[in-house]
Amino acid sequence: MNASPLIALVTGTYNRLPLLQRMIASFERSLPRHINYEIILVDGGSTDGTPEWCAGNNRIRLIQHGGLRGAIAAFCDGARCATADYVLLANDDVEFRPGGVMAAVAHLERNRACGAVAFADNRSQQLGYAATHRTEVAPGRLQDGQKTMFTYAQVGLFRRWLGDTCGWWGDQDEVMRHARTYGGDNYLSSRIWEIGYTVDAVEGCAVDDLIARDQLRAANGASGSNDSKRYYERYPQGALYPGAPIISNPQPERLRLLVLPIYERSHPAAMNREYGLSEALAKAGLTWEIDFQNDQQDIVAAVKAWQPDLMLVQFHGANKRLNAHVLSLCRREKPDMVIVSWNGDAHEEGLAAPDVIEALRQVDLQTVVNAAVLPRYAELGIRAAYWQIGYKDPVGAVPRAPRYEVLWLANCYSERRKRIAELLHGLAHVVGIFGNCPGAYGNTHYDFAMSTGLYQQCTLAISDTFPGTVGYVSNRLFQALAAGAFVLQEHSPQLETYNGLRAGTHYIEWRSLEELEDLINYWIKSEHRKERARIARAGMKYVRANFSYDAQVKKLWELL
């Protein structure tokens, strides 16, 4: 996740807890994982449980006014407390439409002379004035004196530095400080225009306004006409737009990344905290992750809204959610986007299946962990490279795990692996098998914390590979070595060539089940404890230096 918040949601409220909860929920649904945010709520003395609810939500920073001091004071106080790059000012009785917040971020990132994005709302539609959602406009002037109309944001996403420069809703302006509730949104937008930045309406950026008719609305309405007079006194002819920014934008544009990893049906992203690749990519740029296997989010619509510089897909075969046609539609929405595919499969027939090849025609770089398929890709004119997975340190504390002399984490979906399980069960040692295997003690699939605990406790760990592969090893080898385990690894052709891991230095190699049994019986002896520890330390040091997800992302940039 980004170290500092990208977006701050700022709102004021008074005795509207159900509406407030709906608004915040719609905002949070609009954000993908790895987008950090903060919520700043200014309360006008609610007695309906709002302060108590806020106290139980560690995402919310509560500012208590103790009484109704008006929206101008609320939004100014809230916005000045924000630390995020962008500040989203919104009433507590709106709901954000899906995709709109990220579309607004993308627009601001791409358009440096845009100061804010105005969200269309349905107020006029509800009152019968318009057929659809729309943004509002206010009078303004161009440099040649020509009159025009400028968009202003009732609900909007603002650059924080620019909002600070403009004074937000004007509580310190000589005229606007006498207003209470209305005109603050017009004032901020007018200030942005006169500094030379624009307030833009962007497709997909919209809210549904519930227009709560309650005590708060009645109190606000009482000061409406006076507030409007204050705004028109401040801008009798509207803002004067100079045509270009008169203050340079100090905010750098960042990479926008769209990541589509595979989360299995039994381990959806919502339940999975171990997202190493997306987490590392988030350090390189603004990252939007979509769990395309489990969620129904439209990938093409996400590309259209986010306009990513790079899309990384974990493509293991075509389906209706992700295939050659879908990738071609994504290309149409962002022609200059770089598309990288990563396939962690071992089986060459799957890596070169016709539907996979068809999809790879839309990809700039195919990356694999089985180098055996690279010559086939070269024949087909597909740019491809070897790119390995990284290890993932567990989130939170490592649980206390049982100690086994021999440990094997694997799923026995082949006859060969079943024979390995039979061999291990027949040993005169304390053996622990975890996975979808006969006689297993449990399954640690995607449970990196328990896997780490088991690897840290065992005397030696077993790792195997698949026949016919080149440079291929399971991610469990990297997890085991990173945890400090002494590993007996099955021979994988050119493993050192592609990964730098050396037999006898970082692990001990075996080539047959008979040799595996002999090596287990040899290395398990206490007289080899120091040598085991030396090799395990070397393996851990090498993997932690070269196979963290941060290191793997660096390698990806080098490939690109």
C-alpha positions in Angstrom: 0.0 0.0 0.0 1.2 3.5 -0.7 3.0 4.9 2.4 0.9 8.1 2.5 -2.8 8.5 1.7 -3.7 9.2 -1.9 -7.2 10.4 -1.2 -8.8 12.1 1.8 -12.6 12.0 2.0 -13.8 15.1 3.8 -17.4 15.7 4.9 -19.5 17.4 7.5 -22.5 15.8 9.2 -25.2 16.2 11.8 -27.6 13.4 12.9 -27.4 11.5 9.6 -25.6 8.3 10.7 -27.4 5.9 8.2 -26.8 8.3 5.3 -23.2 8.9 6.4 -22.6 5.2 6.6 -24.0 4.7 3.1 -21.8 7.5 1.7 -18.6 6.2 3.2 -19.4 2.6 2.1 -19.9 3.8 -1.4 -16.6 5.6 -1.3 -14.7 2.6 0.0 -16.3 0.4 -2.6 -14.9 2.7 -5.2 -11.3 2.1 -4.2 -9.2 -0.9 -5.2 -6.8 -2.5 -2.8 -3.4 -0.8 -2.4 -4.9 2.7 -2.6 -4.4 4.3 0.8 -7.0 6.8 2.0 -8.2 8.7 5.0 -11.6 9.9 6.1 -12.0 13.2 7.9 -15.4 13.9 9.4 -16.6 17.2 10.9 -19.5 16.6 13.3 -21.9 19.4 14.2 -23.0 17.9 17.6 -24.7 14.7 16.5 -26.8 12.9 19.2 -27.6 9.8 17.0 -24.5 7.7 17.8 -22.4 9.3 15.0 -19.4 10.1 17.3 -19.5 6.6 18.9 -19.6 4.9 15.5 -16.6 7.0 14.3 -14.7 6.1 17.4 -15.0 2.4 16.4 -13.6 3.1 12.9 -9.8 3.6 12.8 -10.0 5.0 9.3 -12.0 8.1 10.5 -10.5 11.2 12.0 -13.3 13.0 13.8 -13.4 16.8 14.3 -16.1 17.8 16.7 -17.5 21.3 16.3 -20.0 20.7 19.1 -22.7 22.6 17.3 -23.8 23.6 13.8 -21.3 26.1 12.6 -22.1 25.7 8.9 -20.7 23.8 5.9 -18.0 26.4 5.1 -16.4 26.0 8.5 -16.8 22.2 8.4 -15.3 21.7 5.0 -12.5 24.2 5.6 -11.5 22.6 8.9 -11.7 19.1 7.5 -9.7 19.8 4.3 -6.9 21.5 6.2 -6.4 18.4 8.3 -6.0 16.2 5.2 -2.5 14.8 4.4 -3.5 13.0 1.1 -2.5 14.2 -2.4 -6.2 14.6 -3.3 -9.1 15.8 -1.2 -12.6 14.6 -2.0 -15.2 17.0 -0.7 -18.7 15.5 -0.5 -22.0 15.9 1.3 -22.9 13.2 3.7 -26.1 12.3 1.8 -24.6 11.3 -1.6 -23.5 7.9 -2.9 -20.6 7.5 -5.3 -21.1 5.6 -8.5 -18.6 2.7 -9.1 -15.3 3.7 -10.8 -15.8 7.4 -10.5 -13.3 8.2 -7.8 -10.5 6.4 -9.6 -11.5 8.0 -13.0 -11.1 11.4 -11.3 -7.7 10.5 -9.9 -6.6 9.3 -13.3 -7.8 12.5 -15.0 -5.9 14.7 -12.5 -2.8 12.5 -12.8 -2.9 12.9 -16.6 -3.9 16.5 -16.9 -1.5 18.7 -14.9 -3.5 21.9 -15.6 -6.7 20.5 -14.1 -7.1 21.5 -10.5 -10.3 19.6 -9.7 -12.8 17.1 -11.1 -16.5 18.0 -10.6 -18.8 15.0 -10.0 -22.1 15.1 -11.8 -25.1 14.7 -9.6 -28.8 14.0 -10.0 -30.3 16.9 -8.1 -31.7 18.6 -11.2 -33.0 15.3 -12.4 -34.9 14.7 -9.1 -36.4 18.2 -9.4 -37.4 17.7 -13.0 -34.9 20.2 -14.5 -32.7 17.7 -16.3 -32.9 14.2 -17.7 -29.5 12.9 -16.5 -26.8 13.6 -14.0 -25.0 16.9 -14.7 -22.4 19.2 -13.3 -23.2 22.8 -12.5 -21.7 26.0 -14.0 -21.2 29.6 -12.9 -20.4 32.8 -14.8 -16.8 33.7 -15.5 -14.6 35.8 -17.8 -11.7 35.1 -20.2 -8.6 37.3 -20.6 -10.2 39.3 -23.5 -13.1 40.1 -21.3 -15.5 37.7 -23.0 -18.1 36.2 -20.7 -18.3 32.5 -20.3 -19.5 29.7 -18.0 -17.1 27.7 -15.8 -17.8 24.3 -14.3 -17.8 24.3 -10.5 -17.7 21.3 -8.1 -20.5 20.7 -5.6 -18.9 17.3 -5.0 -15.3 17.3 -6.3 -11.8 15.8 -6.1 -9.2 18.5 -5.5 -5.5 18.7 -5.5 -4.7 19.3 -1.8 -1.8 21.8 -2.5 -4.1 23.8 -4.7 -7.0 23.8 -2.2 -4.6 25.0 0.5 -3.5 27.8 -1.8 -7.0 28.8 -2.6 -8.2 28.8 1.0 -10.7 26.0 0.4 -14.3 27.2 1.0 -13.2 30.7 2.0 -13.5 30.9 5.8 -10.5 33.3 5.8 -11.6 35.4 2.8 -12.6 38.9 3.7 -16.0 38.5 2.1 -16.8 34.7 2.2 -15.9 34.4 5.9 -19.3 36.1 6.6 -21.1 33.3 4.8 -22.2 30.1 6.7 -23.2 27.3 4.3 -23.7 28.1 0.7 -21.3 29.6 -1.9 -18.2 27.8 -0.5 -18.1 25.3 -3.4 -18.5 28.1 -5.9 -15.8 30.1 -4.2 -13.2 27.3 -4.3 -13.9 26.5 -7.9 -13.7 30.2 -8.8 -10.4 30.5 -7.0 -9.0 27.5 -8.9 -10.1 29.0 -12.3 -8.5 32.4 -11.5 -5.2 30.8 -10.6 -5.3 29.3 -14.1 -6.3 25.7 -13.4 -9.5 24.1 -14.6 -12.4 22.3 -13.0 -13.3 19.5 -15.3 -16.4 17.2 -15.7 -15.1 13.7 -16.4 -17.1 10.8 -17.8 -18.0 8.3 -15.2 -17.5 10.7 -12.2 -20.9 10.9 -10.7 -22.9 10.7 -7.4 -26.5 10.0 -6.5 -27.8 12.7 -4.2 -30.3 11.5 -1.7 -31.3 15.1 -0.8 -32.1 14.4 2.8 -34.9 16.7 4.0 -34.2 17.0 7.7 -33.2 19.3 10.4 -29.8 19.9 9.0 -31.2 20.9 5.5 -33.7 23.2 7.2 -30.9 24.9 9.2 -28.8 25.3 6.1 -31.7 26.7 4.1 -32.2 29.5 6.5 -28.9 31.2 5.6 -29.1 30.4 1.9 -30.0 33.8 0.3 -27.4 35.7 2.5 -24.7 33.2 1.6 -25.4 33.6 -2.1 -25.2 37.4 -1.8 -21.7 37.0 -0.2 -20.5 34.9 -3.2 -21.8 37.3 -5.8 -20.3 40.2 -3.8 -16.9 38.4 -4.0 -17.3 37.6 -7.7 -19.7 40.1 -9.2 -18.6 39.2 -12.7 -17.3 35.7 -12.1 -13.7 34.5 -12.0 -11.2 35.8 -14.5 -9.4 32.8 -16.1 -5.9 33.7 -17.3 -5.8 30.8 -19.8 -2.9 28.9 -18.1 -1.7 28.2 -14.6 0.0 31.2 -12.9 1.5 28.8 -10.2 3.4 25.7 -11.4 2.1 22.3 -10.4 4.6 20.8 -7.9 2.9 17.3 -8.0 4.7 14.8 -10.3 2.8 12.5 -12.5 3.1 8.8 -11.4 2.9 5.5 -13.2 -0.6 4.1 -13.2 -0.7 0.3 -13.0 -3.6 -2.2 -13.4 -2.9 -5.6 -12.0 -5.0 -8.7 -12.6 -3.6 -11.5 -10.4 -5.3 -14.9 -10.1 -6.9 -15.6 -6.7 -8.5 -19.1 -6.7 -12.2 -19.5 -5.9 -11.4 -20.7 -2.4 -9.0 -17.9 -1.8 -10.5 -14.6 -3.2 -8.7 -11.3 -2.8 -11.2 -10.2 -0.1 -10.0 -13.0 2.1 -6.3 -12.9 1.1 -3.8 -10.6 2.8 -0.8 -12.1 1.0 -0.6 -10.0 -2.1 3.2 -9.6 -2.6 3.4 -8.6 -6.2 0.6 -6.0 -6.1 2.1 -4.7 -2.9 5.5 -4.3 -4.5 4.1 -2.7 -7.6 2.2 -0.1 -5.4 5.6 1.2 -4.4 6.4 2.0 -8.0 3.2 3.6 -9.0 -0.5 4.0 -8.3 -1.9 0.4 -8.5 -5.4 -0.8 -9.1 -5.8 -4.5 -8.5 -8.8 -6.5 -9.9 -9.7 -10.0 -8.7 -11.0 -10.9 -12.1 -11.5 -14.6 -11.2 -14.0 -13.8 -8.4 -15.3 -10.3 -9.0 -17.6 -9.2 -11.8 -15.8 -5.9 -12.3 -15.5 -4.9 -16.0 -11.8 -5.0 -17.0 -12.3 -2.9 -20.1 -14.2 -0.3 -18.1 -11.4 -0.2 -15.5 -8.9 0.4 -18.3 -11.1 3.2 -19.7 -11.4 4.9 -16.3 -7.8 4.3 -15.0 -5.9 4.7 -18.3 -3.0 2.7 -17.0 0.6 2.9 -18.3 1.1 -0.8 -17.5 -1.4 -3.7 -17.2 0.0 -6.9 -15.7 -2.2 -9.9 -16.1 -1.7 -13.4 -14.6 -2.9 -15.2 -17.7 -3.2 -18.9 -17.4 -5.7 -19.6 -20.1 -8.6 -17.9 -21.8 -12.0 -17.5 -20.3 -14.9 -15.2 -20.7 -13.5 -12.7 -18.3 -10.0 -12.5 -19.9 -9.2 -13.6 -23.4 -7.8 -12.2 -26.7 -10.9 -10.2 -27.4 -11.0 -8.6 -24.0 -7.3 -7.7 -24.3 -8.0 -6.1 -27.7 -10.8 -4.0 -26.2 -8.4 -2.9 -23.5 -5.9 -1.9 -26.1 -8.5 0.2 -27.9 -9.2 2.1 -24.7 -5.4 2.8 -24.0 -3.4 2.2 -27.2 0.0 3.1 -25.7 -0.5 0.9 -22.6 2.2 -1.8 -22.0 0.6 -5.2 -21.3 2.7 -7.8 -19.5 1.5 -11.4 -18.9 2.9 -13.6 -16.2 2.2 -17.3 -16.3 3.4 -19.4 -13.3 2.4 -22.8 -14.9 4.9 -25.6 -15.4 3.2 -27.5 -18.2 4.3 -26.4 -21.7 1.1 -27.6 -23.4 -0.8 -25.0 -21.3 1.7 -22.3 -21.9 1.4 -22.7 -25.7 -2.3 -23.7 -26.0 -4.0 -22.1 -29.1 -6.2 -19.8 -27.0 -3.2 -18.7 -25.0 -1.2 -17.9 -28.1 -4.1 -15.9 -29.5 -4.2 -13.8 -26.4 -0.5 -13.3 -26.3 -0.7 -11.6 -29.7 -2.2 -8.7 -27.7 0.6 -8.7 -25.1 3.9 -6.8 -25.2 5.8 -9.3 -23.0 5.0 -12.8 -21.9 6.9 -13.9 -18.7 7.1 -17.5 -17.5 8.8 -19.6 -14.9 9.3 -22.6 -17.2 12.0 -21.6 -19.7 11.4 -24.7 -21.8 8.6 -22.8 -23.7 10.8 -19.8 -24.6 12.0 -21.3 -28.0 8.4 -22.0 -29.0 7.5 -18.4 -28.3 10.4 -17.2 -30.3 9.2 -19.3 -33.3 5.8 -17.7 -33.0 7.2 -14.2 -32.8 6.0 -13.7 -29.2 8.3 -11.6 -27.1 8.9 -13.6 -23.9 11.3 -13.8 -20.9 11.9 -15.8 -17.8 10.6 -14.0 -14.7 10.3 -15.7 -11.4 7.9 -15.3 -8.5 9.1 -13.8 -5.2 8.8 -14.9 -1.6 6.2 -13.3 0.7 6.8 -12.6 4.3 3.6 -13.3 6.3 1.3 -10.5 7.4 1.4 -10.4 11.2 3.1 -12.8 13.6 4.3 -16.2 12.6 2.2 -18.8 14.5 3.8 -21.4 16.7 4.1 -24.5 14.5 4.8 -28.1 15.3 8.4 -29.4 14.7 9.0 -32.1 12.0 12.3 -33.7 11.1 11.1 -33.9 7.5 8.6 -31.5 6.0 6.9 -31.4 2.6 4.3 -28.9 1.5 2.7 -30.0 -1.7 -0.5 -31.0 -3.5 -0.5 -34.6 -4.8 -2.3 -34.1 -8.1 0.1 -36.4 -9.9 1.1 -40.0 -9.5 4.7 -39.0 -9.1 3.9 -36.8 -6.1 1.8 -39.6 -4.6 4.9 -41.7 -4.7 6.9 -39.0 -2.9 4.3 -39.0 -0.2 4.5 -42.8 0.1 8.2 -42.6 0.4 8.1 -40.0 3.2 5.4 -41.9 5.1 7.7 -44.9 5.1 10.6 -43.1 6.7 11.7 -43.8 10.3 11.5 -40.1 11.0 9.0 -37.6 12.2 7.5 -36.5 8.9 5.0 -33.7 8.3 3.1 -33.5 5.0 0.8 -30.5 4.4 -1.4 -30.1 1.3 -3.9 -32.1 -0.7 -2.0 -35.4 -0.2 -2.8 -38.8 1.4 -2.1 -38.7 5.1 -1.5 -34.9 5.2 -1.8 -33.1 8.6 -3.5 -30.1 7.0 -3.3 -27.7 4.1 -1.2 -24.5 4.2 -2.1 -23.4 0.6 -1.8 -19.6 0.7 -1.3 -19.7 4.4 2.2 -18.1 4.3 2.3 -17.5 8.0 1.8 -21.2 9.0 4.1 -22.2 6.1 6.8 -20.0 7.4 6.4 -21.3 10.9 6.7 -24.9 9.7 9.8 -24.2 7.6 11.4 -22.4 10.5 10.9 -25.4 12.8 11.8 -28.3 10.5 15.1 -30.1 10.3 15.0 -30.4 6.6 12.4 -29.5 3.9 11.7 -31.3 0.6 11.0 -29.5 -2.7 10.3 -31.1 -6.0 9.8 -30.0 -9.6 8.0 -31.1 -12.8 9.7 -33.4 -15.4 10.4 -31.6 -18.7 10.7 -28.1 -17.3 13.7 -25.8 -17.5 14.5 -23.5 -14.6 11.2 -24.3 -12.9 10.7 -24.5 -9.2 7.6 -24.0 -7.1 7.2 -20.8 -5.0 7.6 -23.0 -2.0 11.3 -23.3 -2.6 11.6 -19.5 -2.2 9.3 -19.5 0.8 11.3 -22.3 2.5 14.7 -20.7 1.8 13.5 -17.3 2.9 12.3 -18.8 6.2 15.8 -20.3 6.8 15.0 -23.9 6.0 17.6 -26.5 4.9 16.2 -27.7 1.6 16.6 -30.9 -0.4 15.6 -29.7 -3.9 14.9 -31.9 -6.9 17.2 -31.3 -9.9 15.7 -28.6 -12.2 17.7 -28.1 -15.4 19.4 -24.6 -15.6 18.1 -23.6 -12.2 21.3 -21.8 -11.5 21.3 -20.2 -15.0 17.9 -18.6 -14.5 17.8 -18.1 -10.7 21.4 -18.1 -9.5 20.7 -20.8 -6.9 23.6 -23.2 -6.6 23.3 -26.9 -5.5 25.6 -27.5 -2.6 25.7 -23.8 -1.7 22.1 -22.8 -1.2 20.5 -26.2 -1.2 21.2 -29.9 -1.7 20.1 -31.5 -4.9 18.4 -34.9 -5.5 17.5 -36.6 -8.8 15.6 -39.8 -7.9 13.4 -41.1 -5.1 16.1 -43.5 -4.1 18.7 -40.6 -3.9 16.2 -38.5 -1.9 15.8 -41.2 0.7 19.5 -41.6 1.0 20.0 -37.8 1.3 17.3 -37.5 4.0 18.9 -40.3 6.1 22.3 -38.6 5.6 21.5 -35.0 6.3 19.1 -35.6 9.2 22.0 -36.8 11.4 22.9 -34.5 14.2 26.6 -34.6 13.1 25.6 -32.6 10.0 23.8 -29.9 12.0 26.5 -27.2 11.5 26.7 -27.9 7.7 22.9 -27.8 7.4 22.9 -24.5 9.2 25.6 -23.1 6.9 23.8 -24.0 3.7 20.4 -22.8 5.1 21.9 -19.4 6.0 23.4 -19.1 2.5 20.1 -20.0 0.9 18.2 -17.5 3.1 20.6 -14.7 2.5 20.6 -15.2 -1.3 16.8 -15.5 -1.6 16.1 -12.5 0.6 18.5 -10.4 -1.4 17.3 -11.5 -4.8 13.8 -12.8 -4.6 11.7 -10.4 -2.6 8.8 -9.0 -4.6 10.5 -5.6 -4.6 13.6 -7.2 -6.3 11.3 -9.0 -8.8 9.6 -5.8 -9.8 13.0 -4.2 -10.3 13.8 -7.1 -12.7 10.6 -6.6 -14.5 11.5 -2.9 -15.2 14.8 -4.2 -16.6 13.0 -6.6 -18.9 10.8 -3.8 -20.1 
